[in-house]
Amino acid sequence: MIRELVPGGSDRISPTAHYTGYVWVRNELSHPALATGAGRLFYNALAPANAASVRLGQPHLEHYLLARHEVIDHLLTEAIEQGSVAQVIEVAAGLSGRGFRFTRRFDDVTYVEADLPAMAERKRRMLRATGEQAATHRVEDIDAMRDSGPGSLADLASSLNQSKGLAIITEGLVNYFDVTSVTAMWARFAHVLGGFPAGRYLSDIHLGSANENRLNRTAVALLSAFVRGQVHLHFTGTADAEAALRKAGFAAATLRRPDEFAGTLPHCTGRSARANHIIAASTAD
Ligand SMILES: C[S@@+](CC[C@H](N)C(=O)[O-])C[C@H]1O[C@@H](n2cnc3c(N)ncnc32)[C@H](O)[C@@H]1O
């Protein structure tokens, strides 16, 4: 259903970018020019399922998205303010407003959003429509699954300043790929980040914990229904995921649950903030 509603949607994952893009705008985390009619349509279509989920004591999809978005923003802000990071590549940025917000807030940060070509082209048009795109902010084509050559992360990163710290972000991506693809992608990220004086990787992830709770299962079921396909739960707990990140080449890796930030970040309370984790990994700094 969703595929047909999105002309030019690049694959089964891309329509979710319209939904999340609409959520960011609704919550003043983005510019109105980054919202689409498809996003509004999906949002309204999912509203009854969301309301039912909350009535059953399960997570609210919008609050869960806001919690993950806030934690990634928070950790990125810290890395920039500490002086470790001055460049960002947001892989699979979709219609997110993060690049727009961060380049307005930090005028010395270079922010490269990257996505599959059709989504990247759409984002370029939408950013132009804001009339407020910073000179330090751009959108590039990328396929996160590509090892080398044009459209690879390595190629994109070679255009950045090798003497300044780099952060790579993925949000709403890793659980759509199988474990082999994800660990290979992490190895590419770690390798590229290793070429910069400081390297940070921030991402959300759902775990298939041994003690997997109903909250996680509900959030995963909502995501699977949305992309009309499988959502992969690669690791059985935080230790497994952290070990896989270190094996991929990161010097340090920690998984944080959004509710650790309760009291600091507005949406990091309640059930919706316990449904997933945020990866904070680094190469060196
Ligand atoms: C769920 S959306 C998330 C968008 C954005 N990060 C957010 O949170 O609002 C997933 C995004 O992944 C992108 N994507 C899917 N496969 C990709 C790939 N192989 N390389 C780069 N981006 C990809 C889609 O085009 C889409 O924009």
The ligand as an SDF file (V2000), in Angstrom:
LIG
                    3D

 27 29  0  0  0  0  0  0  0  0999 V2000
   13.4400    5.1890    8.1540 C   0  0  0  0  0  0  0  0  0  0  0  0
   14.1180    6.2890    6.9800 S   0  0  0  0  0  0  0  0  0  0  0  0
   15.0300    7.2620    8.1340 C   0  0  0  0  0  0  0  0  0  0  0  0
   15.2420    8.6600    7.6600 C   0  0  0  0  0  0  0  0  0  0  0  0
   15.8980    9.5790    8.6970 C   0  0  0  0  0  0  0  0  0  0  0  0
   17.1560    9.0390    9.1540 N   0  0  0  0  0  0  0  0  0  0  0  0
   14.9660    9.8350    9.8500 C   0  0  0  0  0  0  0  0  0  0  0  0
   15.2060    9.2740   10.9490 O   0  0  0  0  0  0  0  0  0  0  0  0
   14.0160   10.5900    9.6770 O   0  0  0  0  0  0  0  0  0  0  0  0
   15.3250    5.2800    6.2030 C   0  0  0  0  0  0  0  0  0  0  0  0
   16.1930    5.9850    5.1590 C   0  0  0  0  0  0  0  0  0  0  0  0
   17.1970    5.0520    4.7340 O   0  0  0  0  0  0  0  0  0  0  0  0
   17.4760    5.3000    3.3810 C   0  0  0  0  0  0  0  0  0  0  0  0
   18.1860    4.1350    2.8450 N   0  0  0  0  0  0  0  0  0  0  0  0
   17.7050    2.8960    2.6310 C   0  0  0  0  0  0  0  0  0  0  0  0
   18.6710    2.1000    2.1490 N   0  0  0  0  0  0  0  0  0  0  0  0
   19.8170    2.8550    2.0680 C   0  0  0  0  0  0  0  0  0  0  0  0
   21.1410    2.6010    1.6210 C   0  0  0  0  0  0  0  0  0  0  0  0
   21.5160    1.3910    1.1710 N   0  0  0  0  0  0  0  0  0  0  0  0
   22.0280    3.6110    1.6750 N   0  0  0  0  0  0  0  0  0  0  0  0
   21.6690    4.8320    2.1130 C   0  0  0  0  0  0  0  0  0  0  0  0
   20.4180    5.1370    2.5470 N   0  0  0  0  0  0  0  0  0  0  0  0
   19.4950    4.1570    2.5130 C   0  0  0  0  0  0  0  0  0  0  0  0
   16.0890    5.5330    2.7990 C   0  0  0  0  0  0  0  0  0  0  0  0
   16.1370    6.1640    1.5280 O   0  0  0  0  0  0  0  0  0  0  0  0
   15.4650    6.4060    3.8980 C   0  0  0  0  0  0  0  0  0  0  0  0
   15.6910    7.7700    3.6620 O   0  0  0  0  0  0  0  0  0  0  0  0
  1  2  1  0
  2  3  1  0
  2 10  1  0
  3  4  1  0
  4  5  1  0
  5  6  1  0
  5  7  1  0
  7  8  2  0
  7  9  1  0
 10 11  1  0
 11 12  1  0
 11 26  1  0
 12 13  1  0
 13 14  1  0
 13 24  1  0
 14 15  1  0
 14 23  1  0
 15 16  2  0
 16 17  1  0
 17 18  1  0
 17 23  2  0
 18 19  1  0
 18 20  2  0
 20 21  1  0
 21 22  2  0
 22 23  1  0
 24 25  1  0
 24 26  1  0
 26 27  1  0
M  CHG  2   2   1   9  -1
M  END
$$$$
